[in-house]
Amino acid sequence: MTTRLPAAVLWDMDGTLVDTEPYWMAAEVELLAEFGRSWTTQDAVGLVGSGLWDSAAVLQRAGADLDADAIVIRLTDRVREQIALHGVPWRPGAQELLESLRTASVPTALVTMSIRSLAEDVVGAIPFVAFDVLVTGDDVAESKPHPEPYLRAAELLGVDVRDCVAIEDSPAGVASAAAAGAVAIGVPNIVSLEATEAAILWESLAGRTPADLGAALVLAGDRA
């Protein structure tokens, strides 16, 4: 029996492909400390999955006396420094699943609200051609949880988003993918996805295959 595969697999980056959320959180703490303000873990968790300019507005209200673009660049540069220092912190099974999708000729897109410079750092560290297209936070007018990022990715790939699977780790990302019409697979990392629109929740990507993604697509269709 032939396994149905998704028309494309759309990947979130921070927290899903790579475990960079701790880098973002540390960068936020450092930034606000410069202005004599505190920033708790709970505060940082509240920004997981948000667009960078949305996060910048929150940080401004918390006391970061910089314009939004400056905040975005400061945070991004700090995360890039951490990646350069420590290497890319891959999430378990993510790189292996991505490689198996490429072997199976399933189109892939990276859909991240990080800006392109950081996305290109991560993609450049992958030892194979990993993605057909990149959609980044500086490419879209509306960030997650708006559906625009995922709709843009499907459009660039030339596929019907309803035949795609999206892999996400945040409520905002799951909401974005689901609103676009993709089948959202939630792989929790920092925050719970129990109360989200994820069609399926997986504890990890370790050991997962393209066939598992195809089965998730079929299962979600059967439930609809």
N, C-alpha and C positions, 0 to 999 in steps of 0.2 A: 504494500500500500504506500502510495506517495504521500509524504508529509507536506501539508500546506505550510509555506513559509510566509512571513509578513512581506508586504510590498517594500517595506523599509523599516529599519529600527532607528529610533531617534533617541539619542543619549543626552541626558543631563551630564554636567561635568563635575562641579564641586560637590563632594559628598556622595556621588554615584560612581563616576569613573575614577576619581581621585579623592583621597581623604584630606582635602585642604581646608575644611571648615575650621579646624583648630588654628590654622594660620590666619584666617580672616578674623577670628575672634581675638587673637592676640594683637593683631594690627589695630583693631578698634580700641582695645584697652590702651595701647600705647598712644594712639592719637588723642584720646580724651584726656589722658594723663598730662599731656603737654599743656592743656588748658585748665589743669587743676580739678578735673572732674573724674568721678569714678564710673566704671562700666562693669556690671556684673555678668556672670555667666548667663543668668536668666535674661538679661538685656540682650546679650549677643545671640542667644537661641532664638529670640524673637525676630531676628533679621535673616535667619537661615532660609535660603531660597528666594529672597527678595531681590529686585533689581538694584543695581548699585546706586543709581540716582535716588531711588526711593530710600535706600539705606542712608545715603548722605543727608537727606532731609531729616531723618530721625536723629542722626548724629549731630546735626546743627542744633536741633532743639535740645539735645543733651549737653550742648556747650562747646562744640567744635566750631570755632570762629574762623571758618574758611568757606569759600564758595564751593558749590557742589562738585564742580569739575575738579577742583584741587583735592577734595576729599577722595574722590574716586581714584585719582592718580596716586595719591599717597598710599591708600590701602592696597591698590593693585601692585605698586612697586614693592611694598613690603612683602606681599605674598610671593611675588616673583623672586625676591631675595631669598626667602626661605626655601623655595623649590630649588634654586641654584645651589644653596648651601647643603641641603639635606637630600636632594633628589626628589623625583616625583613619587608621592606616596599612593601607589595604586590601591584601589579597593579590591578585596578578595574576589578572584574570578573574573574581574571586569576585563582585563586585557586579554585573557584567554577566550572569553566569549566573543569579544570584538574580533579577534583574529579568526575565530571559527566562522563568524558571519561573513568576513571577507572571503574566506575559502569557499563558502557556499554561494558567493556572488549575490549576497543580500545587500542592497544599498544601505548606507548608514549616514547619519547626520549628527553633528554635535550641536546641541541647542543649549546654550549657556548664557546666563546674564552677566558673566564676567566679560570684560572687554577683550577685543581680538588679540592684543599683545600677549595676554596671559594664556588665552586659548591656544595660540600658536606655540607658546613655550611647551605646553603639555603635549600637543599633537606632535611637535617636533621630537619629543622624547620617545615616541612609540616607534619600534623598530620595523614597522611596515606601513604601507599606505592605509591609514585607518578610516578616514572619512571622505565621503564624496563631497560634502558641503559642510560649512560652518555657519551657524547663525549665532551671533554674539550680542551682548547687551547694547553695543553701540551701533547695531544694525537695525534695531526696531524702535518704533515710536512708543510702543506699550510693552512693558516687561511682564514676566510671570507675576500673578496668575492669569493675566490676559492671554487669550489663545493665539495672539499674533505670532509669537516665536515659533510655535509648532506648525501653524498654518504656513508660515514663510518657509520652513524647512521642507514641508511636503511639496510646496509649489516649486522650490528650487530643484527638488529631486524628480519632479514630474510624476508624482504618485498621488493616489487618493489617500488623504490622511486617515480615513476610516479603515483602511487596510494596513495601517501602520501600528507598531507597538512602540510606546515610549517608556523609557526606564528612568525613574525619578526617586529622590530620597526626601523631598520636602513637600509639605502640604501645598505651598504655592505652585510648585512644579507639577504636582499631580493635578491640581485644579486647571492649570494651563493646558496640559495635555488632554484632559478629559473634555474641557470646553471646546478644544479644537476638533474633537471627534476621534482622537487616537485611543487605543486601548492602553491604559496606564498601568504599568507594573510598578508597584511601590517596593523599594528595598530600603527599609528604615536604617538611619545612621544616627544622627544626633537627636531627632525628634520622632515621635510616634506618628504613624500614618493610619491608625485604626479608624479615625473618624473622617477619612477623606474619600474621594471618589475613585480611589485605586480599584481597578477591576480585580486585581490579584495582588497579594502581598507575599514576597519571598524574603526569608531571613538573610539571604546572601546570594550573590551571583556565582559562587564557587560551585563548579560541577555543572552549571547550566549550559544548555546547547541551543543551537538554532531551532531544533525540533521542539524544545520546551517553549520557546517564544511563539512558534506556530500553534502549539497546543493552547497556549494562553489566548491567542487571538480567536481560535475556534470556540473555546470555552466562554469567552466574553460574548461572542455572537450568540451562542446558545442561551445565555442568560438574558439577553436583551429582549 
